[in-house]
Amino acid sequence: MDEDREKSKKAAIGLFSACLCIAAVCFGVFAYLALTKPAPGEVNPRVVTIAKILVMTGILFLALAFGHLLPVLISHKKREQGEGGENAMSEIFDEKRMRQQFAPYLPAGETVRAGIHAIAKESTVRGIFSGCILDDLTLFPSERGGTIKVQKSKQSTYDVYIGITSYYLLIVECEEYMHLYDFDADIGARAVAVTEVREETSLKDLGTCYPLDEIQQCEVKKGWMGSIKCNLTMKNGDTFKLLLPKLGGLGGGMPHHAQYRDQLVACLSARRA
């Protein structure tokens, strides 16, 4: 596995460098054509067409390099620095690990039918809890406790696993990330059901599992480089802006990514508003 990860890392670096070189050649040839001034009235339409093709090709390879390959390299580098090792670098791109992350949130009797690594661009989830007290980010049942309202949000990108069972949607963080918790947010009880706290409950787990019937709206669009944008709105007002990549990483740890992504998109698209 270590050898495969090293190969995938080298492949990503090689592809990124190749895209930059091709783009540089395209823009270099274009610059040469632009600086080679023809005599007045002797502009060749064929040269103009070639120049346009060169510019578009250069832009395409720059988009490939900076829009697709560079984020992958940065993501791997952050994990390598944050967790101290090459083994951790591609750890999230692993189906076995993904299923382990799903396990604590699976409702009884449910089995994950399809799951992939994705990127959350933004998320906002809300909850109203009664009969509890709050300690840090954990709710504890208490007869003297009151009602606690909370809005959990994140406006920057982070890695998630998205999965579906026969009746549920799972959105689970690949790693633990920082979120903003607002206990003064205006949350209407009509939209958000009040949950009575009967056992220790962590607010970090808020917004991880939803019945598929609770999806109010799903907007699916094509994104850059074969990715799919998926904006979800739940009936209680929770929202997620998700990006489903075309590839499941470069290490081969998610061999069913394309198949599972198609199943996810089909399932969610059936709930478009």
C-alpha positions as CSV (number, residue, x, y, z in Angstrom):
1,M,0.0,0.0,0.0
2,D,2.9,2.4,0.8
3,E,4.3,1.8,-2.6
4,D,1.0,2.5,-4.3
5,R,0.6,5.7,-2.4
6,E,4.1,6.8,-3.4
7,K,3.3,6.0,-7.0
8,S,0.1,8.0,-6.8
9,K,1.8,11.0,-5.3
10,K,4.5,10.9,-8.0
11,A,1.8,10.5,-10.7
12,A,-0.1,13.6,-9.4
13,I,3.1,15.7,-9.3
14,G,4.0,14.5,-12.8
15,L,0.6,15.3,-14.3
16,F,0.6,18.7,-12.6
17,S,4.0,19.5,-14.1
18,A,3.0,18.2,-17.5
19,C,-0.1,20.4,-17.6
20,L,2.0,23.5,-16.7
21,C,4.5,22.7,-19.4
22,I,1.9,22.2,-22.1
23,A,0.1,25.4,-21.0
24,A,3.5,27.3,-21.1
25,V,4.2,25.9,-24.6
26,C,0.8,27.0,-25.9
27,F,1.1,30.5,-24.5
28,G,4.7,30.7,-25.7
29,V,3.7,29.9,-29.3
30,F,0.8,32.3,-29.1
31,A,3.1,35.1,-27.9
32,Y,5.5,34.4,-30.8
33,L,2.6,34.6,-33.3
34,A,1.4,37.8,-31.7
35,L,4.8,39.5,-31.7
36,T,5.6,38.5,-35.3
37,K,3.9,41.5,-37.0
38,P,2.8,40.8,-40.5
39,A,2.7,43.5,-43.1
40,P,-0.4,45.7,-43.2
41,G,-3.3,43.8,-44.8
42,E,-1.6,40.4,-44.6
43,V,-3.2,38.9,-41.5
44,N,-3.8,35.3,-42.2
45,P,-7.1,34.0,-40.9
46,R,-5.6,30.6,-40.5
47,V,-3.0,32.0,-38.1
48,V,-5.7,33.8,-36.1
49,T,-7.6,30.5,-35.7
50,I,-4.4,28.7,-34.6
51,A,-3.7,31.4,-32.1
52,K,-7.2,31.1,-30.6
53,I,-6.9,27.3,-30.4
54,L,-3.5,27.7,-28.6
55,V,-5.0,30.1,-26.0
56,M,-8.0,27.8,-25.3
57,T,-5.7,24.8,-25.0
58,G,-3.5,26.6,-22.6
59,I,-6.4,27.7,-20.5
60,L,-7.8,24.2,-20.4
61,F,-4.5,22.7,-19.1
62,L,-4.2,25.5,-16.5
63,A,-7.7,24.7,-15.3
64,L,-6.8,21.0,-15.1
65,A,-3.6,21.8,-13.2
66,F,-5.0,24.3,-10.7
67,G,-8.6,23.3,-10.6
68,H,-8.2,19.6,-10.1
69,L,-4.6,18.4,-9.5
70,L,-3.4,21.2,-7.2
71,P,-6.2,20.7,-4.7
72,V,-5.4,17.0,-4.5
73,L,-1.7,17.7,-3.9
74,I,-2.5,20.4,-1.2
75,S,-5.0,18.1,0.5
76,H,-2.4,15.3,0.6
77,K,0.3,17.6,1.9
78,K,-1.9,19.0,4.7
79,R,-2.7,15.5,5.9
80,E,0.9,14.5,5.7
81,Q,1.9,17.5,7.8
82,G,-1.0,17.3,10.2
83,E,-0.8,13.6,11.0
84,G,2.9,13.0,10.5
85,G,3.3,10.4,7.9
86,E,2.8,9.2,4.4
87,N,0.5,6.4,5.5
88,A,-2.0,9.1,6.7
89,M,-1.8,11.1,3.5
90,S,-4.2,9.1,1.5
91,E,-6.0,7.5,4.4
92,I,-9.4,9.1,3.8
93,F,-9.5,7.6,0.3
94,D,-10.2,4.1,1.6
95,E,-13.6,2.3,1.4
96,K,-12.9,0.2,4.6
97,R,-12.2,3.4,6.6
98,M,-15.3,5.1,5.1
99,R,-17.6,2.2,6.3
100,Q,-16.0,2.4,9.7
101,Q,-16.8,6.1,9.9
102,F,-20.4,5.4,8.8
103,A,-20.9,2.6,11.4
104,P,-21.6,4.8,14.6
105,Y,-24.4,6.7,12.7
106,L,-26.2,3.8,11.0
107,P,-29.7,3.3,12.2
108,A,-30.5,-0.2,13.4
109,G,-30.9,-2.7,10.6
110,E,-29.6,-0.4,7.9
111,T,-26.7,-1.2,5.5
112,V,-24.8,1.3,3.4
113,R,-25.6,0.6,-0.2
114,A,-23.3,3.3,-1.7
115,G,-20.8,5.7,-0.3
116,I,-18.1,8.0,-1.6
117,H,-15.6,10.7,-0.6
118,A,-16.9,14.2,-1.3
119,I,-16.2,17.8,-0.5
120,A,-18.5,19.9,1.5
121,K,-18.3,23.6,0.5
122,E,-20.8,24.9,3.1
123,S,-23.1,23.5,5.6
124,T,-25.7,24.7,8.1
125,V,-27.5,22.4,10.5
126,R,-29.9,23.2,13.4
127,G,-31.3,21.5,16.4
128,I,-33.6,22.1,19.4
129,F,-33.1,20.0,22.5
130,S,-35.2,19.8,25.7
131,G,-34.6,18.4,29.1
132,C,-30.9,18.8,29.1
133,I,-27.9,20.8,30.2
134,L,-24.9,21.8,28.1
135,D,-21.3,21.1,29.0
136,D,-18.8,22.2,26.3
137,L,-20.4,20.7,23.2
138,T,-22.1,17.8,24.9
139,L,-25.7,17.6,26.1
140,F,-26.6,15.7,29.3
141,P,-30.2,14.8,30.3
142,S,-31.4,16.6,33.4
143,E,-34.8,17.1,35.0
144,R,-33.7,20.7,35.8
145,G,-32.5,21.3,32.3
146,G,-34.2,23.6,29.8
147,T,-34.4,24.0,26.1
148,I,-31.3,24.6,24.0
149,K,-31.2,25.8,20.5
150,V,-28.1,25.6,18.4
151,Q,-27.0,26.3,14.8
152,K,-23.9,24.5,13.6
153,S,-22.3,25.9,10.4
154,K,-19.1,25.9,8.4
155,Q,-18.4,28.2,5.5
156,S,-15.1,26.6,4.2
157,T,-14.4,23.3,2.4
158,Y,-13.9,20.1,4.3
159,D,-13.8,16.3,3.4
160,V,-16.9,14.2,4.0
161,Y,-18.2,10.7,3.3
162,I,-21.6,10.6,1.8
163,G,-23.6,7.4,1.9
164,I,-27.1,6.0,1.4
165,T,-29.0,3.1,2.8
166,S,-32.5,2.0,1.8
167,Y,-34.1,4.8,3.8
168,Y,-31.3,7.1,5.1
169,L,-28.7,9.6,3.9
170,L,-25.4,9.8,5.8
171,I,-23.0,12.8,5.7
172,V,-20.0,12.1,8.0
173,E,-16.8,14.1,8.3
174,C,-13.7,12.2,7.2
175,E,-11.8,13.9,10.0
176,E,-12.8,16.1,12.9
177,Y,-13.1,19.8,11.8
178,M,-13.9,23.1,13.5
179,H,-17.5,24.4,13.2
180,L,-19.2,27.6,14.4
181,Y,-21.9,26.8,17.1
182,D,-24.4,29.6,17.5
183,F,-26.7,29.3,20.5
184,D,-28.4,32.6,19.8
185,A,-29.6,31.8,16.3
186,D,-33.3,32.4,15.5
187,I,-34.6,28.8,15.0
188,G,-38.3,28.3,14.5
189,A,-39.8,25.3,16.3
190,R,-42.2,24.8,13.4
191,A,-39.5,23.6,11.1
192,V,-37.1,22.0,13.6
193,A,-38.5,19.2,15.7
194,V,-37.8,19.4,19.4
195,T,-35.6,16.4,20.6
196,E,-35.8,15.3,24.2
197,V,-32.4,14.4,25.4
198,R,-32.4,10.9,27.1
199,E,-28.7,10.2,26.9
200,E,-25.4,11.9,26.5
201,T,-25.4,13.6,23.1
202,S,-22.5,15.3,21.3
203,L,-23.4,18.4,19.2
204,K,-20.5,17.4,16.9
205,D,-22.7,14.6,15.6
206,L,-25.5,17.0,14.6
207,G,-26.4,16.7,10.9
208,T,-24.9,13.3,10.1
209,C,-28.0,11.2,9.4
210,Y,-31.3,12.0,7.7
211,P,-34.2,10.0,6.5
212,L,-34.3,10.2,2.7
213,D,-37.9,11.4,3.0
214,E,-36.7,14.5,4.9
215,I,-34.9,15.8,1.8
216,Q,-37.0,18.8,0.6
217,Q,-34.9,19.9,-2.4
218,C,-31.9,18.6,-4.2
219,E,-30.2,20.7,-6.9
220,V,-27.7,18.7,-9.1
221,K,-25.4,20.4,-11.6
222,K,-22.3,19.5,-13.6
223,G,-19.1,21.0,-12.2
224,W,-15.5,21.4,-13.3
225,M,-13.5,18.4,-14.6
226,G,-16.4,15.9,-14.4
227,S,-17.4,16.8,-10.8
228,I,-21.0,17.1,-9.8
229,K,-22.4,19.9,-7.6
230,C,-25.1,18.8,-5.2
231,N,-27.0,21.4,-3.1
232,L,-29.3,19.8,-0.5
233,T,-32.0,21.4,1.6
234,M,-33.8,19.4,4.3
235,K,-37.4,19.9,5.5
236,N,-36.0,21.3,8.8
237,G,-34.0,24.0,6.9
238,D,-30.6,22.3,7.1
239,T,-28.5,22.9,4.0
240,F,-25.4,21.3,2.4
241,K,-23.4,22.5,-0.6
242,L,-21.5,19.4,-1.8
243,L,-19.0,18.6,-4.6
244,L,-18.9,15.0,-5.8
245,P,-15.5,14.5,-7.5
246,K,-15.1,12.4,-10.6
247,L,-12.2,10.4,-9.1
248,G,-12.1,8.7,-5.8
249,G,-8.5,9.7,-5.0
250,L,-5.3,8.5,-6.8
251,G,-4.3,5.6,-4.5
252,G,-6.9,3.0,-5.7
253,G,-8.4,2.8,-2.2
254,M,-11.9,3.6,-3.5
255,P,-12.3,1.4,-6.6
256,H,-16.1,1.6,-6.6
257,H,-16.3,5.4,-6.5
258,A,-17.7,5.9,-10.0
259,Q,-20.4,3.2,-9.5
260,Y,-21.4,4.5,-6.1
261,R,-21.4,8.1,-7.2
262,D,-23.9,7.2,-10.0
263,Q,-26.1,5.5,-7.4
264,L,-26.0,8.5,-5.1
265,V,-26.8,11.0,-7.8
266,A,-29.7,8.8,-9.1
267,C,-31.1,8.5,-5.5
268,L,-30.7,12.2,-4.7
269,S,-31.9,13.4,-8.1
270,A,-35.2,11.6,-7.6
271,R,-35.9,14.1,-4.8
272,R,-35.4,17.2,-6.8
273,A,-37.9,20.0,-6.1
